[in-house]
Amino acid sequence: MTKVVIIGGGPGGYEAALVAAQLGANVTVVDRDGIGGACVLTDCVPSKSLIATSTRTTYVRESETLGIQVDDQIDGKSSVHVDLTAVNTRIKLLAQAQSDDTRARLIKEGIEVVNGEARLVDPHIVAVGDTRIHADVILIATGAHPRELPSARPDGERILTWRQLYDLDELPEKLIVVGSGVTGAEFASAYQSLGSNVTLVSSREHVMPTQDVDAARVLQEVFLRRGMTVLNLTRAESVVRTDDGVLVTLSDGRTVEGSHCLMTVGMIPNTDGLGLEEAGVRLGQGGFVEVDRVSRTTVPGVYAAGDCTGVNMLASVAAMQGRIAMWHALGEAVSPLKLSTVASTVFTHPELAAVGASEDDVRSGRIDGRSVTLPLNTNPRAKMNEVKDGFVKLICRQHTGIVLGGVIVGPRASELILAVSVAVQQRLTVDDLAHTFAVYPSLSGSVTEAARSLMLASPE
């Protein structure tokens, strides 16, 4: 029986453990912080739970046009009060319940769970304290942690990382968010909806610079309309405590005062102290573990998955990397990781979801394709729900019509993108999508309508 030791209990680790157990391996998961890892306990599950509350708050606040009257109003607008203590209590309980459920699943499948910090003694021995565990296969799935700036050290009270937000007792009166990538945009959007006065500091021309340009512009317009202050083309040089808040000094010389500051300036892999380089495992720039498309490191029998590899830092990617590692290590047929089929979502309000090739790929000539963009405000279901912001964008090959990618901005875009993801994964054509029934009325109807537009369009 093959002995598998997995270091880290996040999505990359526990999904790999389940696959390995299913294939008959003897599996041990060594975990330091709790099964589910940061994804479940401090990052993805908590943040999306907070966003669920903020989204409902926005729906209530903007419900007058649907004929819903809210008696308590300020300046003619609906007043919605958020009990942050209750919100954070719910978030923590939900995260712990998810962790407990995942741990129970592992144990039910016969997987041994060991609490503690692990390190490699050699490519076939993992040390946990004084205990030595021999392994035929080792998977490193230790995740990453928030990057900190020397001039803006988080204190857990006023200067915060996103993992410290759930200990706040009161809603930040004036929150300054440093960093306008996915994490920064999500929290800026959420706290603005919850009632904070939010200032978002962005080093680029617009928020979310790595996303579709049209989508980013729509979301920035929504942020501004809802009262957020967005400071573009500037960076935070320092963040210091004041008597009753924080002072952020920007690279252009301006200063911004707030009650709290949230730092979202990247991630650092959890690879220090694991004995990886001593065991021959090569680390790349920034300390990330180097892996190939089947999750192998530079040492035979040692694999890595998840954020510690720096490969598209999403829970879904981590889980797939872990599964691929076990399929490969245990002799199963496996397809290498294909990042062009990975769907991603920014959980702002509205949401932004994308998969596959981008419109920039078409414009730059990297792919021979064509695209169409349909605004959601013409969709009947969107009209019924007073949805005015967002669109569906579909991209296909110029002559064959094979679907290469898409972008959706709108409510539940994270759910709507699945249809486009299936099309990209299975190499469907716009004709295939166009001839697929969509419910009427539905937002998903815009996906098939976009496909019909491309089907009928004459290639230039």
N, C-alpha and C positions, 0 to 999 in steps of 0.2 A: 504494500500500500504506500502510495506517495505521500510524504509528509510535507504539508504546505504551512508556512508561517507568514502571516500578514501583519505588517506593522502599520497600524492606523485603522480606526473603525469608521471612517467616513464613507461616502458613497463608493469611492474607488475600492476601499477595503471590504466593506460588508457585502457589496454585490459580487466581488471576486470570491469571497468566502462561500457564498451560496452556490455559485457555479462549481467551485472546487468540490464542495460536499456532494453536490448532485452527481458529479463525475466519479465519486467514490474515494476521494482523497481524505486523509486525516488532516483536519484543518485546525489551526490555532490562530486566533486574532489577538494581538497584543495592542491594547488601547490605553491611552493616557487620560483623555479628557471626557470620555463618554461615547458610547456607540451612537453613530450618526455623525460624529465629528462636529466641526465648526458649522458645517452646512445645516445640520439639524438644530444644534444647540445655540448658536450665536449669529449665524449669517442668514442663509436662505429662508429657512422656515420662520424664524422670528421676523425678519424684515418683510416677508410677504404677508405675514399675519398683521403687522402694523399697517401695511399698505391696504389690506382688506378693510380695516377700520377707516382709514383716510378716504378711500374711494366711496364708501357709503356716506361718509360725512359730506363729500362733495355732491353726491346725488341729492341728499336732503337739502343742502344749501341752495342748489340750483333747480329746485323742483317746482317753483312757482309757475313756469311756463307750461307744466303738465297739469295745472289746475289744482295742485296740492298746496293748501294754505298752512303756513306755520305761524302760530299766533305771536310767539316771542320774536320780535324783529328789532334790528338796530339799523338806523339810517335806511329803512325801507328794505333791508336784506334779511334773510333768515339767519337767526343766531343759533348756532349749534355748539353746545358745550361738550368738551371731551374730558373725561376723567382719566388722566394719563396713568394714574396708579392702577386703576382697574384694567386699562388696556395692557400695561406691561405685566401685570399679574397673570392675565389670560395668556399672553404670549409665552411667558416662562413655563406655565403649566402645560401648554400645548406642545412646546418644544421638548420638555421632559417626557411627556407621554409618547411622543413620536420616537424618542430615543429608547424608552423602555420597550415599546412594541418591537422595534428593530432588534434589540438585544434578545428579547424572548423568541423571536423568529430564528435567530442564529442558534440559540441553545436547543430549540426544538429540532433543528436540522442536525444536531449532534456536533456542532462546532464549539470548541473550547474557547472561552473568552478570558483572557488574562489582563488584569489591571496593572499598569505600570509603564515605565519608560524603557524602550528597547534600544539596543545598538547591535551592530554587526561585529562579531568577533572575527569571523571569516565568512566566505561566501556560503557556508553551510551551517553556521552556528549563530544563533541570536541570543544575546544576554539580556535578561530582565532581572535587574538586581544581581543576586548571587546565583540565580538559576540560569542554566544553559539549555537551550532548546535546539536540537538538531533538526535540520530541514533539508529536503531535496530541492524545494523551490521556496524562494523568498520574494514577497511583494512589498515594496516600499510605497505606502500611501499615507504620508504624514501631513499632507496639506500645506497651508501657508498662513501667515498672519499679517495684520495691517502694517504697512510701512510707516515709520515715524520720522519726522524731520527734527534734526537737532535743535532748530529754532522754534519748534512748536510741539513740545513734549506733552502728550496727553496726561491729564491728572485724574480722569474719571469723574470730574465734577463740572468743570467749565470747558475744558479742552478735551475733546472726546474722539475715540475711534467709534466706528459703528457697532462694535461689540459691547460698548459701554452705555449705549443709549437706554437700554432696558432697565437700568437702575435709577433713572430719573423719576422723581416724585411729581414734578410739575412740568407742564409743557413749556419749552423754551420760549420766552417772550420774543426774543430777536435772535434767530439762529443764523450764523454765518457758515455756509458749507464751502469748504475749500476742495476743489476738484470737481469737474463737470462731466466725468465719465459716467458709466452706467450706474455705479454705486452712488456717486454724488447726486446725479439727476433723480434717482429713485427716492432718496431720502429728502432732497429738497422739495420734490413734488408732494411727498407724503406729509411732511411737517407743514407745508404751506396749506394743504387741505385741512389738516388738524387744527389750524388756527395760529400757527407761529408766523411772525414776520420774517421772511427768509431772504437772505442775500446769498447768491451763488457766484463764487469766484471761478472763472474759466480762463485758462491760458490760451484758448483758441478763439477763432472768430465767432463760433457758436458752440452751444452745448453739445455733448456727445459727438466729438469729432470723428470717431471711428465708425459711426453709423451712417446710414443713407442720408445724404445731404437734405433732401426734401423732407424726410421724416424728422430730422433734427430741427429744421426750421419750424415745422408745424408745432413741435413740442415747446420750442423756445417762445413762440408766439402765445401759446396757451399759458406758459409760466408767467409771461409778462402781463397778460390780460387778467390773470388771477391775483396780481399784485406783487409778484416776486421781483426782486431787483437782481439783474444779471450783469455782472461786471466781466466783460470779455477782454481778451488780450492782456491779461495781467496775472501775476502769480502772488501767492502769499510768501513774503520774505520771512515774517516772524509772527507768532501768536503769543501774547502774554496775558496774564491775569491782571485785572484791575480790581478795585474795591468791590464792585458789584457785577463784574462781567469779564469781557475779554476785549483786547485791542489787537486788530489784525493790521499789520503794515504790508502794503502791496509793493510790487516791484516798480510801479510807476510813481511811487512816492505818496500815494494816497493812504489814508488810514480808515478803517471801518470799525465801529464799536458795536458790540452785541452782548447778549446775555450769555450765549454759549457759542462754541465753535466746533464743528464736526470736520475732522480731517479724513479725506478720502483720496489718498495720493499713492495708491498702488499696494502691492502685496510682496512679501518676502517669503521664500520657501522655508519650510521647517526641515532643514537638512543638517543643521549644525549638531554636533555631538552624537551623530548616529554611527560614526565609524565608516562612512561610505567610501571616502577616498582611500582610507587605509585598506579597505577590502578590494580596492581596484575599480570602484564605481566612479565613472567620470561625471563631474559636475560642470555645467556650462556657465555662461554669463549670468551673474546674479545668484549663483548657487543652486540653480535648478538642475534636477537629475536629467541627464541626456538619455532619451529613449528613441527607439525606432517605431515604426507604425504597428508593431505587434507588442509594444510595451517592454521590449528587452532593453536592459542597460548594457554597459560594456563588459559586464561579468556574466558568463553563462550561468543560468539558473536563478539570476537575480533580475526581477522585473520592477517596474515602477508605474504608478498611475495617479492621476489627479493633479491638484494644484502644485504639488512639489515638482512636477515636470514642466510646468509653465505652458502646457499644450492646451490652448483654448480653455481658460479656467472657468468651466461650467460643471455643475454637478452631473449633468447628463453625459458629458464627455468623460469625466472621471469614472463614472460607473461603467461606461463602455470600454474604457482602457483596462479597467480591472477585469471585466469579463473576457476581453480578448487575451489578456495575459494568461488567464487560467486555461482557456481553450487551447492556446498555443502550448503552454507548458505541459498540459496533460494529454496532448496528442490528438486533439479534436481539429476538425477542419475549421479554418478561421479566415475571415477576410480582414485585411489590414484596415486600420482606422482611416476613414475618408472624411476629412474636415469639410469638404465642399457640400456635404449633406447634413451638416449640423444646424439645427434651428436654434435661434437664440431670441430672448425677449428682454426688453427693458420694461420693468413693471411700474412705469409712470402712469399718470391718468390724463389722456388715454395711453394705452399700452403701445409699444413698438415691437414688432416681431419681424424677423428676417431669416431667410435661408438661401443658401446657394450663391450663385453669381449676383453681382451688383450692377446697377445701371452705370456706375463708373467703369466697370469692366467693358461694357459696350462702348461707351464714349471714348475710352482710351484705345480701343482696338484690340484689347487682350482677348476678347471673344467676338465672334461674328454673330451678333444677335440683334434683337429689336425688343422694344418694351412698350407697355401701355400703362397709364396711370388713371384710375377712376376715383374721383372724390366720393367720399361716403355720404356727403350731404344730398346726393341724388338718389340714394338707396331708400326704399320705402320704410324698411324696418328702422333705419337710422332716423328718418323723419319722425316716426312714431315715438321714438325715445329722445327726441331733441338732440341728436348727435350731429354736431356741425363740423367737428374737426376730424381729420383723418382721410385715409385713402387706401386703395389696394393697387399695388404695382406688381406687374407680372413680366418676367423676362424669358424669352425663348430664343432658340437658334434661328438664324435668319431664314434658312431655306427648309429645314426639316420640321421646325415648330416644336422641337423637344423643349420641354420646360427646364430652364436652367436655374431659376431662382425667383424670389419674390419678396416684397416688403408689405406689411400691413400695419397701419396706424389706426387704432380705434379701440372700442371696448372689447375685451376678451381677445385681443389679437393673439395672445399666447395660445388660445384654443383654435382660432381660425387658421393659423399658419400650418396646422397639421395637413390640410388638404394639399397645400403647395409642397410641403415636405415629402409627402407620399409621391407626388408627381415628380419631384426632383430625384428621389431615391430610385423610383421605378422607371425613370426615363420616359414618362408619359408625354404625349404631345398636347399642344393647346386644343387640338381637335378632341382628344380624349376627355379633357376637362370640360370643354364646351358642350359635349354630349352627355355629361353627367347631370342627373337631376339635383337641383338645389331646392330646399324648402322655400315657399313663398308665403309671407315675406321673411327674409332672413338676411343678416349681414354676409353670410357665406355666399349668397346669391351674387355678390359683387365679384367673387373669385371666378365663378363660371362666366359672368358677363365680361370680365377682363379677358378670359380665354377666348370668348367669341369675337372680341374686338381684334385680337391678334390673329385668329383664324381667318377672319375676313380681310385683314390688312394685306396689302400688296407689298412684298419686300422691295425696298428702295434699290 
